[in-house]
Amino acid sequence: MATGNELRFGAAGARVTATSSQLTLFAGDLDGDDLLLYAGNDAADGGIEIMGNAQMDIRSGLAVSEPVEPGLRASAGLIP
């Protein structure tokens, strides 16, 4: 259901909100709810998995992940 700058889904607490300077995604209303973002058609193509109250996985698909230092816009090292 869309209302103003918010889009809600059937799962409790799952929503997307937007302002002129930010987009916010909420996986749900529980600390253990997970947020999964995938490129391509499945996890093998790369993505980010944020597990509620747990780890965060960055999957690069067939490439190497390279984190960037935000302030310097320089490579912070490669992740195989």
Secondary structure as the mmCIF struct_conf table of DSSP 4:
data_model
#
loop_
_struct_conf.conf_type_id
_struct_conf.id
_struct_conf.beg_label_comp_id
_struct_conf.beg_label_asym_id
_struct_conf.beg_label_seq_id
_struct_conf.end_label_comp_id
_struct_conf.end_label_asym_id
_struct_conf.end_label_seq_id
STRN STRN1 ALA A 2 THR A 3
TURN_TY1_P TURN_TY1_P1 GLY A 4 ASN A 5
STRN STRN2 GLU A 6 ARG A 8
BEND BEND1 GLY A 10 ALA A 11
TURN_TY1_P TURN_TY1_P2 ALA A 12 GLY A 13
STRN STRN3 ARG A 15 ALA A 18
BEND BEND2 SER A 20 SER A 21
STRN STRN4 LEU A 23 PHE A 26
BEND BEND3 ASP A 29 LEU A 30
TURN_TY1_P TURN_TY1_P3 ASP A 31 GLY A 32
STRN STRN5 LEU A 35 TYR A 38
BEND BEND4 ALA A 39 ALA A 39
TURN_TY1_P TURN_TY1_P4 GLY A 40 ASN A 41
BEND BEND5 ASP A 42 ASP A 42
HELX_RH_3T_P HELX_RH_3T_P1 ALA A 43 ASP A 45
STRN STRN6 GLY A 47 ILE A 50
TURN_TY1_P TURN_TY1_P5 GLY A 52 ASN A 53
BEND BEND6 ALA A 54 ALA A 54
STRN STRN7 MET A 56 ARG A 59
TURN_TY1_P TURN_TY1_P6 GLY A 61 LEU A 62
BEND BEND7 ALA A 63 ALA A 63
STRN STRN8 SER A 65 SER A 65
STRN STRN9 VAL A 68 GLU A 69
TURN_TY1_P TURN_TY1_P7 PRO A 70 ARG A 73
STRN STRN10 ALA A 74 SER A 75
STRN STRN11 ILE A 79 ILE A 79
#
